[in-house]
Every structure is written in C-alpha cells, then in structure tokens.
Amino acid sequence: MNLTPPPPVNATTSALKTTTESELTRDEVLALRKEYVAPATFMYYKEPINLVRGHMQYLYDETGKQYLDALGGIVTISVGHCHPEVIAKTKAQIDKLQHATTIYLHPALPLLAKKLAEKMPSADLKVSFFTNSGSETNDLAMTMARLFTGNLDILTVRNGYHGASLATMSAVGHSTWRFPIPTTGNLHHIAPGYCYRCPFNLKYPDCNVQCARDAENVIRYSTSGKVAAVLAEPIQGVGGTVVPPPEYFKILYDIVKKYGGIYISDEVQTGFGRTGAHYWGIQNWGVTPDAITMAKGLGNGVPISAVTTRREIANAMTGKIWFNTFGGNPVSMAQGLATLEVIDKDGTQANSQKAGNYLKEKLLGLMDKHRLIGEVRGLGLMLGMELVKDRVTKEPATAETADVMERTKNHGLLIGKGGFFGNVLRIKPPMCINTGDADFIVDALDKVLNEIETGKV
Ligand SMILES: Cc1ncc(COP(=O)(O)O)c(C=O)c1O
C-alpha cells in the first residue's frame, strides 16, 4: 500500500476562492465561524489554520501547505489521517448500512466488542457498552460503579480531565474546564502523582509516594467512608503529560479496593498502544482495572467511545433500559474495528515505542541547549515538555509556550499545549510517524526555542 503523502494542493489566484479544494477561503470560514459558532469553542493560533485534507501523519491547509500533525487531532488519530485501509472499510459499511441502533442486530457492533475483549488486560473484562465521546463513557462508567457497589463517592485525580458533561466536568480536577454552576456531588479530588510539582513538596522516593497514600485520608475525611470507584488517567493528558511515580496507581488501587470501590482506567488518550510498551496505559503500572473507558484513538476520527468491564459490573445496569441512539452506530463500529485491525497489522504499538523512545531521547537532548525546558516526560508517543522561566523556581513559561506553538506552526509543525498553566508542550502524533518525522519535530523545536531564547522576533 502506498502511504506516501499526496502532492501539495496548488492554490489558484482567484480573488474570491484561493483554493482548489475548499469551497471557501480561510477568511470566509473564519468569518462564518465567528458569526455562527458559539465563542466558547476556542481555536489554536493567532491566525487559525483551515484544514482541507489529511493523510497519515500530515495535514494540509487550503494553500497546500503541509503540516506534520504532532498532536494527532488531540490524540485521536491513532493510525494516521484517512488511513486508506480504515477508510475503505468505513466506506464499504456506509454503502451497506449506515444506521441501525442497538434495538436490531447488525454485525459490526458485536465484532468490535469481541475485538475489545481480546485486547483487555484480563479475560474478565469482556463486555462493552458503546457511546460517542469520552465524556459519555466516563459518565456511564461512574453510574455503573455506583450501581454495582451501592456506594456514591468517587475519587478522581486533581489536574485530571475526564470530559465536559455535567458529571464528568465535576470529575475534572482543573478549574480551567469547570464552569461556575452546581456540579454533581460525591466526587472527591485526590493528589496527583506529579513529581515535578509535588503537591506535598517532597522528593521521590523519600516521599514514600505520599500523593497516592493521601487518598486514604480523602476517603476517611471527605466521604461516607465507602467509595464506588476511582476514575483516573494512567498518564494525565490535558493536565500536561503527567507521569506518576511507578507505585502510585498500585497504592491507589489497594486503597480503593479496601474501601469497596472499583478501579476505572480512563484510557481515552493512553489506549491502543500509545504508551508503547503496553496496549493500555494502566498496564505500565502493574494494575488490572475493573473497567476501561476509551474514545478518541479507538475510532481514528469518528465519534465513538466505549467502556469495557466485567459482566457482573455491567449487570448492574440491567435494572432499567439503557439506550444511546448513536452508541454502536454501524459506521463508527466499522471504523473502530478497522482501526484496531490496522494497529495489529501495521505494528503500530511497536512503532509507538520505537519512534517514541527515539523522539524522547532527542527531546531530552534539547535540555542541554535550552534553559526553557524544565522537564521532558512521557511514554511511547505520549510525550510532554514542560517549559519554565527558571529551572530552580519552576515559574511556568506560559507566554513562551504559546510562542513556541505559533512559531512551530510556521515551520509546518502542529503541537499542542496543556497543564494548568498552559506551559506544557504536548507531542502526541499519529502512531505511524517515523524517525524522520521525529527529527523534524526536534529540529523545529530547537530552532524556535533558540529564536525565543535569543529574543529573535
Ligand atoms: C482522558 C480524557 N478523558 C475524557 C475526555 C473527554 O472526551 P470527549 O472530548 O470525547 O468527551 C478527554 C478529552 O480530551 C480526555 O482526554
């Protein structure tokens, strides 16, 4: 299969239409967006880019300019934009049957559920619910945990992100993403395993992983003394690629079990081999969860999400009818299945590890040259670089981070940012990137960090 990028789009010189591929110019799209789309939907870049095409790890704007997508559509493009094998299977499904709902049988849904069961870290995690977004699946997982355990209180981690529905917004540990409205109760935030900015100002390993152990105090003092679950990301994504100390989740798991809860791993960003060594992020920490929630990379760009769990936990939902119109949609299911098949066939997880290790090594190498880099962290192709004004005070370099993003865009590289202070560069490309792409990322960052540090306008 030819996976080389298509030739750039040739822009025409028409005054009204400056593109051969887009019906509208960038400025027209921007004007429409400003007039008709709710302003809370924020955009990256002072001059937002108008994307018209994607192919594997590359995106193209209306002028034909190629960008290396090192954010992967916010960690959603797992095997590559418009991966030809995935798209062929999706198109075949659209031609046959485009909508059904779960009130009828259709083959794609149980086939994807079977595939997910085969990928689980334990044979007990066997049954799946399908929904359409990460928020929905986390919402559902929390409901299920409460029904199964009979307990109300749920622990989530400070600096974590789980979605924008009312319940998941309440679970989010980040004021940036929480509106001042009454949130749902019985959600309690525990300390993150964020060694670079330790919540207890301690040093690992002398700290005895106090961040995880403190969860017991939260249960004792802030809950009824019983919990339904903990919901946590194995590596915090939106929070700025926060990798906990290796014992963090095992300690947390034991505490949650002691107080009657189940362990829900939010793998919306970390699943499908992104962390390299393992298919699921939580496997890096030696914990077998009771439920895995997933979205984003499962569908390589279609709205899809799922929670896979043990049958007895899922049984807790049988007392009422649970229905989701588009959850299990044949097109999403076909694309999800095709994506997982490509991950197996293309050796995507192994590539994530190989390309990720290579890239991380090179990013670490940049630390010797650039004082702005406070820490490089992550696993596989889930990488982050925290920028600080001063390595001793660790004052966040928020404006500089935004500047890096603007400048790398001009060099044809799209990266993301995260962290409470918006000072962590997030590098999470489609998992098909090669070492040449990794070099391109490092060279672009080297150049722009140099420009910023030397005050070049
Ligand atoms: C870890 C995690 N969980 C849940 C969500 C929510 O997903 P969605 O935006 O599809 O609702 C996100 C989104 O970024 C996420 O990163």
The ligand as an ORCA input file, in Angstrom:
! r2SCAN-3c Opt
* xyz 0 1
  C      -8.530     11.491     29.335
  C      -9.775     12.042     28.718
  N     -10.959     11.578     29.121
  C     -12.104     12.039     28.605
  C     -12.110     13.020     27.644
  C     -13.400     13.540     27.106
  O     -13.557     13.123     25.792
  P     -14.589     13.864     24.817
  O     -14.000     15.202     24.475
  O     -14.649     12.926     23.636
  O     -15.875     13.954     25.522
  C     -10.895     13.526     27.180
  C     -10.863     14.571     26.154
  O      -9.872     15.200     25.880
  C      -9.703     13.038     27.744
  O      -8.509     13.493     27.361
*
